[in-house]
């Protein structure tokens, strides 16, 4: 039988605290893994680490490895494809880091765990502002475009529109199918110019369908 002591309750309490701090930030931003989820992930990792130490009395490498494997399954569950884009990568990374944080707490390194909690918060909040600032000047969008006809002049008209907006573009693929031209176009530049390009492209008579990411 595993004998839990007061010091174990301290570890559990700190685990709940660190998980809730990060969880609050995620909950505020309406992410899939929010307040309760991250508390439970952090707490679970801490408990498994504690049990591993008490059960073996030696190294907790085996259970630690299994924690990483289990968290991998949870992380994979929040990653999904939305059109041409892949969503949930940051959420999966947060789940992975919070599990590692729980393991650090389970190993009695409280100062490191609190420092790591602050670092994670800074990465999620401050660096997101940096990403937004970068997007203002360098924003990239991918368009899957279907033209009403298979004429290559449609593609040339689109390239001229890109140039007129002062943007950069790359046509990664195109093909003709059932009398229509399909192309995958990557456009990059200042956010406002890319958005203006998107609106004008929608109004092009030759464009039948657009999927954006």
Z-matrix of the N, CA and C atoms (Angstrom, degrees):
N
C 1 1.473
C 2 1.532 1 109.63
N 3 1.321 2 115.99 1 135.73
C 4 1.451 3 121.05 2 -178.50
C 5 1.524 4 109.76 3 -79.00
N 6 1.330 5 116.92 4 129.06
C 7 1.458 6 122.61 5 -177.12
C 8 1.531 7 110.14 6 -100.08
N 9 1.330 8 116.88 7 105.85
C 10 1.454 9 121.41 8 179.14
C 11 1.529 10 109.47 9 -87.64
N 12 1.341 11 115.79 10 140.70
C 13 1.448 12 121.97 11 -178.37
C 14 1.525 13 110.65 12 -121.46
N 15 1.343 14 115.66 13 178.45
C 16 1.466 15 120.73 14 -178.22
C 17 1.518 16 111.75 15 -59.01
N 18 1.337 17 116.72 16 -38.87
C 19 1.463 18 120.48 17 -179.19
C 20 1.531 19 111.60 18 -62.17
N 21 1.347 20 116.25 19 -28.62
C 22 1.455 21 120.11 20 177.66
C 23 1.527 22 110.63 21 -70.23
N 24 1.336 23 116.40 22 -37.46
C 25 1.463 24 120.35 23 177.53
C 26 1.523 25 110.75 24 -65.73
N 27 1.339 26 116.11 25 -33.59
C 28 1.474 27 120.23 26 176.13
C 29 1.521 28 109.75 27 -63.80
N 30 1.324 29 115.79 28 -44.39
C 31 1.470 30 119.62 29 178.41
C 32 1.524 31 111.32 30 -62.34
N 33 1.319 32 116.25 31 -40.59
C 34 1.470 33 120.45 32 178.28
C 35 1.533 34 110.25 33 -63.08
N 36 1.348 35 116.28 34 -42.73
C 37 1.459 36 120.45 35 -179.65
C 38 1.518 37 112.47 36 -63.31
N 39 1.331 38 116.29 37 -43.65
C 40 1.471 39 120.19 38 178.99
C 41 1.523 40 110.37 39 -66.91
N 42 1.308 41 116.59 40 -35.53
C 43 1.467 42 120.73 41 177.60
C 44 1.526 43 110.96 42 -62.32
N 45 1.326 44 116.14 43 -44.92
C 46 1.472 45 120.56 44 178.11
C 47 1.524 46 110.10 45 -63.44
N 48 1.326 47 116.66 46 -40.17
C 49 1.469 48 121.16 47 -179.76
C 50 1.524 49 111.54 48 -63.15
N 51 1.328 50 116.97 49 -51.01
C 52 1.467 51 120.81 50 -178.45
C 53 1.531 52 111.31 51 -64.58
N 54 1.336 53 115.72 52 -41.70
C 55 1.464 54 119.17 53 178.37
C 56 1.510 55 112.57 54 -63.83
N 57 1.337 56 116.31 55 -37.15
C 58 1.467 57 120.07 56 -179.01
C 59 1.528 58 111.82 57 -71.87
N 60 1.337 59 117.06 58 -34.34
C 61 1.466 60 120.30 59 179.00
C 62 1.528 61 110.60 60 -62.72
N 63 1.329 62 115.77 61 -48.28
C 64 1.469 63 119.60 62 178.61
C 65 1.525 64 110.35 63 -70.09
N 66 1.342 65 116.21 64 -37.65
C 67 1.461 66 120.51 65 -180.00
C 68 1.515 67 113.28 66 -63.12
N 69 1.324 68 116.92 67 -35.58
C 70 1.457 69 120.50 68 177.96
C 71 1.525 70 111.43 69 -62.33
N 72 1.323 71 116.21 70 -41.70
C 73 1.464 72 120.43 71 179.21
C 74 1.526 73 110.71 72 -63.63
N 75 1.329 74 115.81 73 -41.96
C 76 1.463 75 120.64 74 179.22
C 77 1.527 76 111.86 75 -69.41
N 78 1.322 77 116.17 76 -38.46
C 79 1.465 78 120.74 77 178.93
C 80 1.522 79 110.20 78 -65.89
N 81 1.323 80 116.91 79 -39.50
C 82 1.461 81 121.90 80 179.66
C 83 1.529 82 110.78 81 -61.45
N 84 1.331 83 115.95 82 -32.96
C 85 1.460 84 120.40 83 -179.76
C 86 1.524 85 112.51 84 -93.65
N 87 1.339 86 116.53 85 10.70
C 88 1.473 87 122.88 86 175.86
C 89 1.531 88 113.21 87 56.99
N 90 1.319 89 116.02 88 44.21
C 91 1.458 90 120.45 89 178.40
C 92 1.521 91 110.79 90 -87.57
N 93 1.335 92 114.87 91 160.20
C 94 1.469 93 120.03 92 -176.45
C 95 1.525 94 111.74 93 -61.34
N 96 1.330 95 116.53 94 -43.65
C 97 1.473 96 120.84 95 177.12
C 98 1.523 97 107.30 96 -94.79
N 99 1.330 98 116.46 97 100.23
C 100 1.458 99 120.88 98 -174.55
C 101 1.513 100 113.85 99 -107.41
N 102 1.319 101 115.50 100 -144.04
C 103 1.459 102 123.48 101 -170.73
C 104 1.534 103 112.49 102 -57.63
N 105 1.332 104 117.32 103 -62.80
C 106 1.459 105 120.40 104 -175.76
C 107 1.522 106 112.44 105 -66.02
N 108 1.333 107 115.70 106 -39.17
C 109 1.468 108 119.47 107 -177.51
C 110 1.523 109 111.98 108 -60.38
N 111 1.332 110 116.96 109 -46.88
C 112 1.460 111 119.85 110 -177.07
C 113 1.523 112 112.02 111 -72.13
N 114 1.334 113 117.39 112 -31.52
C 115 1.472 114 119.42 113 174.02
C 116 1.528 115 109.67 114 -61.65
N 117 1.317 116 115.93 115 -46.60
C 118 1.467 117 120.31 116 -177.75
C 119 1.525 118 111.90 117 -66.22
N 120 1.332 119 117.07 118 -37.49
C 121 1.467 120 120.35 119 178.78
C 122 1.529 121 110.59 120 -65.33
N 123 1.331 122 116.33 121 -46.04
C 124 1.460 123 121.29 122 179.31
C 125 1.536 124 110.40 123 -64.36
N 126 1.316 125 115.42 124 -44.41
C 127 1.465 126 120.74 125 -179.64
C 128 1.522 127 111.20 126 -64.74
N 129 1.319 128 116.46 127 -43.37
C 130 1.462 129 120.35 128 179.78
C 131 1.516 130 112.19 129 -61.06
N 132 1.333 131 116.72 130 -42.65
C 133 1.461 132 120.10 131 178.84
C 134 1.529 133 110.87 132 -63.94
N 135 1.330 134 115.96 133 -39.65
C 136 1.467 135 120.50 134 178.59
C 137 1.527 136 110.75 135 -64.18
N 138 1.325 137 116.84 136 -45.86
C 139 1.468 138 120.90 137 -179.14
C 140 1.528 139 111.25 138 -62.69
N 141 1.330 140 117.03 139 -44.54
C 142 1.463 141 119.99 140 179.14
C 143 1.524 142 110.91 141 -61.45
N 144 1.340 143 116.36 142 -38.58
C 145 1.466 144 120.12 143 179.11
C 146 1.532 145 110.97 144 -66.17
N 147 1.330 146 115.70 145 -42.05
C 148 1.472 147 120.30 146 178.17
C 149 1.527 148 110.67 147 -62.49
N 150 1.323 149 116.74 148 -48.22
C 151 1.470 150 121.53 149 -179.75
C 152 1.523 151 110.36 150 -60.96
N 153 1.338 152 116.02 151 -40.04
C 154 1.459 153 120.12 152 179.71
C 155 1.522 154 111.31 153 -61.01
N 156 1.336 155 115.57 154 -44.42
C 157 1.466 156 119.76 155 -179.92
C 158 1.523 157 111.58 156 -63.68
N 159 1.318 158 116.49 157 -41.60
C 160 1.468 159 120.33 158 -176.13
C 161 1.526 160 112.13 159 -76.96
N 162 1.315 161 116.02 160 -31.86
C 163 1.461 162 119.69 161 -177.17
C 164 1.523 163 112.15 162 -75.86
N 165 1.322 164 116.90 163 -36.88
C 166 1.461 165 120.18 164 -176.05
C 167 1.512 166 112.27 165 -99.87
N 168 1.345 167 115.92 166 -32.50
C 169 1.460 168 119.95 167 -176.69
C 170 1.513 169 112.02 168 70.95
N 171 1.327 170 116.81 169 4.67
C 172 1.462 171 120.35 170 -178.76
C 173 1.529 172 109.09 171 -128.87
N 174 1.308 173 115.03 172 -126.68
C 175 1.458 174 119.61 173 -179.07
C 176 1.517 175 110.20 174 -82.25
N 177 1.341 176 115.50 175 143.64
C 178 1.469 177 120.10 176 178.26
C 179 1.522 178 111.00 177 -103.88
N 180 1.345 179 115.86 178 29.24
C 181 1.460 180 120.35 179 -176.16
C 182 1.526 181 112.79 180 -62.93
N 183 1.336 182 115.97 181 -40.43
C 184 1.471 183 118.81 182 -174.57
C 185 1.522 184 111.83 183 -64.50
N 186 1.332 185 116.37 184 -49.15
C 187 1.471 186 118.74 185 -179.61
C 188 1.519 187 110.38 186 -68.43
N 189 1.342 188 117.53 187 -35.27
C 190 1.464 189 120.44 188 177.33
C 191 1.530 190 110.29 189 -59.58
N 192 1.328 191 116.26 190 -41.72
C 193 1.470 192 120.40 191 178.85
C 194 1.523 193 110.62 192 -64.16
N 195 1.332 194 116.87 193 -37.97
C 196 1.458 195 120.33 194 179.16
C 197 1.526 196 112.12 195 -69.98
N 198 1.337 197 115.94 196 -32.29
C 199 1.473 198 119.27 197 175.58
C 200 1.519 199 109.44 198 -61.45
N 201 1.326 200 116.38 199 -45.34
C 202 1.469 201 121.10 200 -179.85
C 203 1.527 202 110.45 201 -60.88
N 204 1.337 203 116.63 202 -41.87
C 205 1.463 204 120.51 203 179.27
C 206 1.524 205 111.26 204 -63.90
N 207 1.339 206 116.16 205 -45.57
C 208 1.464 207 120.04 206 -179.88
C 209 1.510 208 112.63 207 -63.56
N 210 1.334 209 116.85 208 -40.67
C 211 1.456 210 120.94 209 178.95
C 212 1.523 211 110.45 210 -65.54
N 213 1.341 212 116.08 211 -31.48
C 214 1.461 213 119.51 212 177.24
C 215 1.521 214 112.05 213 -59.83
N 216 1.341 215 116.71 214 -38.98
C 217 1.466 216 120.96 215 178.40
C 218 1.528 217 110.76 216 -66.91
N 219 1.339 218 116.70 217 -41.68
C 220 1.465 219 119.64 218 179.13
C 221 1.521 220 110.51 219 -65.14
N 222 1.330 221 116.09 220 -44.13
C 223 1.462 222 120.28 221 179.68
C 224 1.514 223 112.24 222 -61.28
N 225 1.335 224 116.23 223 -40.27
C 226 1.468 225 119.97 224 179.46
C 227 1.528 226 111.20 225 -63.70
N 228 1.341 227 115.95 226 -28.39
C 229 1.464 228 119.87 227 -178.10
C 230 1.516 229 114.35 228 -71.32
N 231 1.337 230 117.23 229 -18.56
C 232 1.472 231 119.27 230 -178.62
C 233 1.524 232 112.08 231 -100.26
N 234 1.337 233 117.05 232 -1.75
C 235 1.473 234 120.82 233 177.45
C 236 1.522 235 108.60 234 -94.10
N 237 1.317 236 116.56 235 128.89
C 238 1.456 237 120.06 236 179.99
C 239 1.523 238 110.41 237 -147.01
N 240 1.321 239 115.22 238 159.70
C 241 1.461 240 121.04 239 -179.95
C 242 1.516 241 108.80 240 -96.43
N 243 1.328 242 115.65 241 126.24
C 244 1.456 243 122.25 242 179.54
C 245 1.519 244 108.07 243 -118.16
N 246 1.337 245 116.08 244 95.82
C 247 1.458 246 119.49 245 -175.65
C 248 1.515 247 109.77 246 68.40
N 249 1.342 248 115.88 247 -119.71
C 250 1.460 249 120.43 248 178.55
C 251 1.518 250 112.58 249 -93.77
N 252 1.332 251 116.55 250 -6.69
C 253 1.469 252 120.86 251 -175.19
C 254 1.524 253 111.23 252 -103.99
N 255 1.330 254 115.11 253 157.29
C 256 1.459 255 122.29 254 175.21
C 257 1.521 256 108.15 255 -108.56
N 258 1.331 257 116.96 256 123.86
C 259 1.464 258 122.14 257 -176.99
C 260 1.531 259 110.79 258 -110.17
N 261 1.309 260 115.46 259 157.06
C 262 1.458 261 121.22 260 172.34
C 263 1.514 262 115.79 261 92.81
N 264 1.330 263 117.97 262 3.96
C 265 1.464 264 119.99 263 -178.14
C 266 1.532 265 111.21 264 -65.85
N 267 1.329 266 116.78 265 -41.47
C 268 1.467 267 119.67 266 179.15
C 269 1.526 268 110.77 267 -65.68
N 270 1.330 269 117.03 268 -41.77
C 271 1.465 270 121.04 269 178.15
C 272 1.523 271 110.93 270 -60.79
N 273 1.339 272 116.25 271 -42.77
C 274 1.469 273 120.04 272 178.28
C 275 1.527 274 110.82 273 -63.07
N 276 1.335 275 116.25 274 -39.40
C 277 1.462 276 120.26 275 179.07
C 278 1.531 277 111.25 276 -66.31
N 279 1.339 278 116.59 277 -37.89
C 280 1.467 279 120.85 278 177.94
C 281 1.523 280 110.15 279 -63.62
N 282 1.325 281 117.31 280 -43.76
C 283 1.468 282 121.69 281 177.95
C 284 1.531 283 109.87 282 -58.42
N 285 1.314 284 116.53 283 -44.49
C 286 1.463 285 122.36 284 -179.86
C 287 1.532 286 110.97 285 -61.66
N 288 1.342 287 116.39 286 -46.32
C 289 1.464 288 121.09 287 -178.70
C 290 1.532 289 111.53 288 -67.28
N 291 1.341 290 117.02 289 -40.50
C 292 1.466 291 120.36 290 179.77
C 293 1.530 292 110.65 291 -64.17
N 294 1.327 293 116.99 292 -36.85
C 295 1.465 294 119.95 293 176.52
C 296 1.533 295 110.41 294 -63.89
N 297 1.324 296 116.14 295 -41.42
C 298 1.468 297 120.10 296 177.11
C 299 1.526 298 110.29 297 -64.03
N 300 1.330 299 116.02 298 -37.73
C 301 1.467 300 121.36 299 178.01
C 302 1.530 301 110.57 300 -61.63
N 303 1.314 302 116.18 301 -41.99
C 304 1.461 303 120.78 302 177.79
C 305 1.518 304 112.23 303 -62.12
N 306 1.334 305 116.18 304 -36.02
C 307 1.460 306 120.33 305 178.15
C 308 1.529 307 110.79 306 -68.74
N 309 1.330 308 116.61 307 -39.25
C 310 1.470 309 120.54 308 177.74
C 311 1.533 310 110.14 309 -61.61
N 312 1.337 311 116.10 310 -42.77
C 313 1.473 312 120.58 311 178.11
C 314 1.526 313 110.21 312 -62.71
N 315 1.326 314 116.52 313 -41.65
C 316 1.456 315 120.90 314 179.51
C 317 1.515 316 112.87 315 -62.88
N 318 1.326 317 116.82 316 -20.79
C 319 1.463 318 121.56 317 179.35
C 320 1.527 319 112.33 318 -96.26
N 321 1.330 320 116.68 319 16.14
C 322 1.470 321 122.95 320 174.16
C 323 1.530 322 114.50 321 73.68
N 324 1.314 323 119.60 322 9.10
C 325 1.467 324 120.06 323 -178.56
C 326 1.529 325 108.43 324 -92.35
N 327 1.342 326 115.94 325 77.14
C 328 1.459 327 120.95 326 -173.99
C 329 1.522 328 112.64 327 -70.71
N 330 1.317 329 117.87 328 -39.95
C 331 1.466 330 120.80 329 -178.96
C 332 1.519 331 110.92 330 -64.17
N 333 1.326 332 116.69 331 -41.14
C 334 1.456 333 120.54 332 178.09
C 335 1.520 334 110.58 333 -66.46
N 336 1.331 335 117.58 334 -40.36
C 337 1.464 336 120.81 335 -178.94
C 338 1.529 337 111.64 336 -63.54
N 339 1.329 338 117.25 337 -40.83
C 340 1.458 339 120.41 338 178.54
C 341 1.522 340 110.76 339 -68.46
N 342 1.340 341 115.94 340 -38.97
C 343 1.470 342 119.70 341 177.80
C 344 1.526 343 110.57 342 -64.36
N 345 1.329 344 116.62 343 -41.52
C 346 1.467 345 120.76 344 178.91
C 347 1.529 346 111.59 345 -65.80
N 348 1.323 347 116.71 346 -35.46
C 349 1.468 348 120.42 347 177.12
C 350 1.525 349 110.50 348 -61.19
N 351 1.318 350 116.40 349 -43.43
C 352 1.467 351 121.16 350 178.32
C 353 1.526 352 110.76 351 -64.49
N 354 1.345 353 116.03 352 -41.70
C 355 1.467 354 119.93 353 179.44
C 356 1.524 355 110.84 354 -61.93
N 357 1.341 356 116.57 355 -44.10
C 358 1.469 357 120.61 356 179.27
C 359 1.530 358 110.49 357 -61.03
N 360 1.325 359 116.79 358 -43.03
C 361 1.462 360 120.63 359 178.26
C 362 1.520 361 111.47 360 -61.20
N 363 1.323 362 116.57 361 -42.19
C 364 1.466 363 120.65 362 179.24
C 365 1.526 364 110.83 363 -63.03
N 366 1.332 365 115.95 364 -42.67
C 367 1.465 366 119.91 365 179.41
C 368 1.529 367 110.93 366 -62.75
N 369 1.334 368 116.96 367 -42.83
C 370 1.465 369 121.34 368 -176.43
C 371 1.530 370 113.00 369 -73.82
N 372 1.326 371 117.05 370 -34.65
C 373 1.472 372 119.70 371 -175.44
C 374 1.525 373 112.98 372 -97.45
N 375 1.340 374 116.18 373 -55.76
C 376 1.466 375 119.68 374 -175.74
C 377 1.528 376 111.75 375 -68.69
N 378 1.333 377 116.74 376 -47.16
C 379 1.460 378 119.16 377 -176.60
C 380 1.521 379 112.73 378 -69.64
N 381 1.328 380 117.56 379 -21.73
C 382 1.471 381 119.23 380 174.62
C 383 1.531 382 110.24 381 -66.11
N 384 1.334 383 116.33 382 -32.28
C 385 1.463 384 120.85 383 175.87
C 386 1.520 385 110.39 384 -67.59
N 387 1.342 386 115.69 385 -37.44
C 388 1.458 387 120.05 386 177.38
C 389 1.527 388 110.56 387 -63.71
N 390 1.342 389 116.25 388 -41.59
C 391 1.462 390 120.46 389 177.60
C 392 1.525 391 111.10 390 -60.92
N 393 1.325 392 116.52 391 -42.43
C 394 1.466 393 120.80 392 178.78
C 395 1.525 394 110.87 393 -62.54
N 396 1.336 395 116.32 394 -39.04
C 397 1.464 396 120.52 395 179.49
C 398 1.528 397 110.14 396 -66.45
N 399 1.344 398 116.57 397 -40.45
C 400 1.465 399 120.16 398 178.67
C 401 1.527 400 110.36 399 -63.35
N 402 1.347 401 115.96 400 -40.57
C 403 1.462 402 120.71 401 -179.31
C 404 1.525 403 112.76 402 -60.57
N 405 1.325 404 116.51 403 -30.48
C 406 1.462 405 119.78 404 179.73
C 407 1.520 406 110.27 405 -60.50
N 408 1.328 407 116.65 406 -36.92
C 409 1.463 408 121.75 407 -175.92
C 410 1.523 409 113.84 408 -103.56
N 411 1.311 410 116.47 409 -25.18
C 412 1.460 411 119.33 410 178.46
C 413 1.532 412 108.86 411 -141.10
N 414 1.325 413 114.77 412 97.81
C 415 1.459 414 121.95 413 -176.43
C 416 1.519 415 107.56 414 -118.88
N 417 1.314 416 116.55 415 133.06
C 418 1.462 417 120.13 416 -177.73
C 419 1.516 418 110.68 417 -120.88
N 420 1.328 419 115.05 418 134.90
C 421 1.459 420 120.14 419 -179.53
C 422 1.521 421 108.56 420 -138.47
N 423 1.318 422 115.16 421 143.52
C 424 1.462 423 120.70 422 179.03
C 425 1.521 424 109.37 423 -111.04
N 426 1.323 425 116.38 424 133.07
C 427 1.465 426 122.60 425 -178.78
C 428 1.535 427 109.53 426 -119.68
N 429 1.317 428 115.12 427 128.14
C 430 1.458 429 120.09 428 171.28
C 431 1.526 430 106.12 429 -101.65
N 432 1.319 431 116.03 430 109.77
C 433 1.466 432 121.52 431 -168.67
C 434 1.522 433 110.71 432 -113.04
N 435 1.320 434 115.45 433 136.78
C 436 1.459 435 122.36 434 173.09
C 437 1.519 436 108.30 435 -116.93
N 438 1.327 437 116.72 436 121.14
C 439 1.467 438 121.44 437 177.99
C 440 1.531 439 109.93 438 -91.41
N 441 1.303 440 114.99 439 153.66
C 442 1.473 441 120.51 440 -177.30
C 443 1.528 442 111.95 441 -66.40
N 444 1.344 443 116.85 442 -29.07
C 445 1.471 444 121.49 443 178.69
C 446 1.527 445 108.86 444 -126.65
N 447 1.339 446 115.69 445 170.80
C 448 1.459 447 119.88 446 -179.45
C 449 1.523 448 113.35 447 -96.45
N 450 1.320 449 116.79 448 17.24
C 451 1.461 450 120.93 449 -179.81
C 452 1.531 451 110.63 450 -73.31
N 453 1.335 452 115.74 451 133.36
C 454 1.468 453 120.32 452 179.49
C 455 1.525 454 111.99 453 -70.97
N 456 1.322 455 117.01 454 -12.93
C 457 1.471 456 119.51 455 176.91
C 458 1.534 457 110.05 456 -64.06
N 459 1.330 458 116.30 457 -27.75
C 460 1.471 459 119.79 458 176.60
C 461 1.530 460 110.46 459 -60.23
N 462 1.327 461 115.53 460 -41.70
C 463 1.466 462 120.90 461 -179.62
C 464 1.521 463 111.03 462 -68.14
N 465 1.333 464 116.04 463 -38.42
C 466 1.463 465 119.50 464 178.87
C 467 1.526 466 111.24 465 -66.78
N 468 1.336 467 116.67 466 -38.19
C 469 1.470 468 120.41 467 176.87
C 470 1.530 469 110.51 468 -62.18
N 471 1.311 470 115.00 469 -38.84
C 472 1.463 471 119.90 470 179.79
C 473 1.530 472 110.98 471 -67.35
N 474 1.321 473 116.71 472 -40.68
C 475 1.465 474 120.80 473 178.00
C 476 1.519 475 111.52 474 -63.85
N 477 1.330 476 116.28 475 -37.34
C 478 1.473 477 119.54 476 177.51
C 479 1.522 478 111.12 477 -65.64
N 480 1.331 479 116.36 478 -36.59
C 481 1.461 480 120.05 479 178.12
C 482 1.534 481 110.37 480 -65.71
N 483 1.326 482 116.08 481 -40.07
C 484 1.469 483 120.35 482 177.79
C 485 1.524 484 110.18 483 -61.14
N 486 1.327 485 116.69 484 -45.73
C 487 1.471 486 121.40 485 -179.08
C 488 1.518 487 111.60 486 -64.62
N 489 1.332 488 116.42 487 -37.07
C 490 1.465 489 119.60 488 -178.99
C 491 1.524 490 112.27 489 -66.24
N 492 1.338 491 116.27 490 -24.22
C 493 1.466 492 121.25 491 179.10
C 494 1.533 493 112.34 492 -90.21
N 495 1.338 494 116.06 493 -2.19
C 496 1.459 495 119.30 494 -179.26
C 497 1.518 496 113.07 495 71.17
N 498 1.324 497 116.48 496 32.08
C 499 1.459 498 121.65 497 -177.91
C 500 1.521 499 111.15 498 -107.37
N 501 1.322 500 115.71 499 165.62
C 502 1.451 501 121.80 500 174.60
C 503 1.519 502 108.40 501 -107.21
N 504 1.319 503 115.86 502 144.02
C 505 1.465 504 118.90 503 -178.48
C 506 1.518 505 110.62 504 -141.02
N 507 1.327 506 113.69 505 157.52
C 508 1.459 507 120.35 506 176.88
C 509 1.517 508 108.15 507 -144.47
N 510 1.315 509 115.33 508 122.12
C 511 1.460 510 120.91 509 178.71
C 512 1.529 511 107.28 510 -92.24
N 513 1.326 512 116.49 511 102.86
C 514 1.460 513 120.35 512 -174.05
C 515 1.526 514 113.11 513 -79.52
N 516 1.332 515 116.83 514 -24.44
C 517 1.461 516 119.46 515 178.02
C 518 1.526 517 109.68 516 -165.43
N 519 1.327 518 115.61 517 151.86
C 520 1.460 519 120.23 518 171.10
C 521 1.528 520 108.81 519 -156.01
N 522 1.316 521 115.48 520 151.32
C 523 1.456 522 120.40 521 179.19
C 524 1.518 523 110.25 522 -154.39
N 525 1.315 524 115.41 523 160.95
C 526 1.460 525 122.16 524 177.74
C 527 1.527 526 108.33 525 -107.05
N 528 1.334 527 114.78 526 134.18
C 529 1.460 528 119.29 527 -178.11
C 530 1.527 529 109.36 528 -152.42
N 531 1.343 530 116.16 529 123.41
C 532 1.463 531 122.24 530 179.01
C 533 1.531 532 112.21 531 53.97
N 534 1.332 533 115.46 532 43.50
C 535 1.457 534 120.11 533 175.29
C 536 1.522 535 114.34 534 75.31
N 537 1.338 536 117.41 535 13.10
C 538 1.462 537 121.22 536 179.51
C 539 1.531 538 110.21 537 -127.55
N 540 1.330 539 115.66 538 152.42
C 541 1.454 540 121.43 539 179.63
C 542 1.525 541 109.47 540 -103.05
N 543 1.317 542 116.37 541 128.53
C 544 1.468 543 121.94 542 179.39
C 545 1.527 544 108.69 543 -116.71
N 546 1.306 545 116.65 544 134.69
C 547 1.456 546 120.09 545 -179.58
C 548 1.534 547 111.65 546 -143.59
N 549 1.311 548 115.61 547 153.18
C 550 1.465 549 122.01 548 176.17
C 551 1.524 550 106.51 549 -115.03
N 552 1.331 551 116.14 550 114.59
C 553 1.460 552 121.80 551 -173.26
C 554 1.525 553 110.59 552 -118.14
N 555 1.332 554 116.52 553 125.98
C 556 1.458 555 122.32 554 175.64
C 557 1.525 556 108.60 555 -103.48
N 558 1.315 557 115.65 556 123.46
C 559 1.470 558 121.30 557 -177.33
C 560 1.523 559 108.65 558 -119.91
N 561 1.330 560 116.77 559 135.98
C 562 1.461 561 120.69 560 179.36
C 563 1.525 562 110.79 561 -137.06
N 564 1.341 563 114.62 562 151.07
C 565 1.454 564 121.39 563 -179.31
C 566 1.513 565 109.26 564 156.18
N 567 1.337 566 118.13 565 -168.54
C 568 1.470 567 120.78 566 176.95
C 569 1.526 568 111.10 567 -58.24
N 570 1.344 569 116.24 568 141.85
C 571 1.457 570 121.23 569 -175.18
C 572 1.529 571 113.10 570 -54.15
N 573 1.341 572 116.88 571 -46.13
C 574 1.470 573 120.30 572 -176.96
C 575 1.524 574 111.54 573 -62.23
N 576 1.336 575 116.51 574 -38.14
C 577 1.465 576 119.53 575 179.81
C 578 1.524 577 111.39 576 -69.80
N 579 1.327 578 116.88 577 -38.45
C 580 1.471 579 120.35 578 178.33
C 581 1.524 580 110.18 579 -65.50
N 582 1.325 581 116.36 580 -40.75
C 583 1.467 582 119.89 581 178.57
C 584 1.527 583 111.56 582 -65.95
N 585 1.338 584 116.75 583 -39.50
C 586 1.468 585 120.50 584 177.40
C 587 1.527 586 110.13 585 -64.69
N 588 1.325 587 116.90 586 -39.94
C 589 1.460 588 121.57 587 176.74
C 590 1.523 589 110.78 588 -61.21
N 591 1.333 590 116.55 589 -41.73
C 592 1.464 591 120.96 590 -179.86
C 593 1.527 592 111.04 591 -59.47
N 594 1.318 593 116.25 592 -44.15
C 595 1.468 594 120.59 593 -178.67
C 596 1.517 595 111.63 594 -65.70
N 597 1.330 596 116.34 595 -42.03
C 598 1.470 597 119.17 596 -179.21
C 599 1.520 598 111.17 597 -69.59
N 600 1.330 599 117.00 598 -34.85
C 601 1.456 600 120.30 599 179.60
C 602 1.525 601 111.07 600 -65.78
N 603 1.336 602 116.52 601 -37.66
C 604 1.471 603 120.68 602 178.38
C 605 1.520 604 110.64 603 -60.41
N 606 1.330 605 116.23 604 -32.84
C 607 1.463 606 120.84 605 -177.24
C 608 1.520 607 113.64 606 -83.63
N 609 1.329 608 117.90 607 -6.76
C 610 1.469 609 120.73 608 178.67
C 611 1.529 610 109.94 609 -66.31
N 612 1.304 611 116.29 610 130.00
C 613 1.474 612 121.18 611 -177.79
C 614 1.518 613 112.12 612 -64.38
N 615 1.321 614 116.41 613 -29.38
C 616 1.463 615 120.34 614 -176.75
C 617 1.537 616 113.21 615 -77.94
N 618 1.321 617 116.45 616 -14.34
C 619 1.462 618 120.42 617 -178.15
C 620 1.531 619 109.99 618 -89.76
N 621 1.315 620 115.80 619 122.41
C 622 1.469 621 120.59 620 -177.72
C 623 1.532 622 111.98 621 -95.80
N 624 1.342 623 116.51 622 -39.42
C 625 1.459 624 120.12 623 -175.66
C 626 1.524 625 110.00 624 -150.00
N 627 1.357 626 116.01 625 143.01
C 628 1.468 627 121.44 626 179.38
C 629 1.514 628 109.52 627 -135.27
N 630 1.323 629 116.43 628 134.00
C 631 1.455 630 122.99 629 172.34
C 632 1.517 631 106.76 630 -120.44
N 633 1.354 632 117.50 631 122.30
C 634 1.453 633 120.73 632 -174.72
C 635 1.520 634 110.54 633 -113.00
N 636 1.340 635 115.53 634 153.45
C 637 1.466 636 121.04 635 174.68
C 638 1.521 637 109.42 636 -143.36
